[in-house]
Amino acid sequence: MHRFLIVIEKTENNYSAYSPDLPGCAATGETKEEVEKNIHEAIQMHIEGMKEYNLPIPESNSYAEYIAF
C-alpha cells in the first residue's frame, strides 16, 4: 500500500488538490468532499499508468505541519 500527502487549496471558484510526490497529478472539485474524491481517483489512475509503463512508484517523501506564531 502506498500513502501520499495531498495538498488541498481553496481557490476563488472551487478547490484544487495535488500530491507533491506525484508531479502532474492534480484534481479540482466544487467542494472539499468532491476534490478529495477526485484526487483519490486521479492518484489511482496515475499509479496505474506508471505500472503500465513499468515506471517505479515513488516513495512518499513529503510531509505537512502547521506552525503557530
VENPECOR-V170201 format. One line per field, one symbol per residue. burial: # if it has 24 or more other C-alpha atoms within 12 Angstrom, else .. Layout:
# VENPECOR-V170201
burial->???
This chain:
# VENPECOR-V170201
burial->...#####......#####.##..#####.....##.###.##..##......................
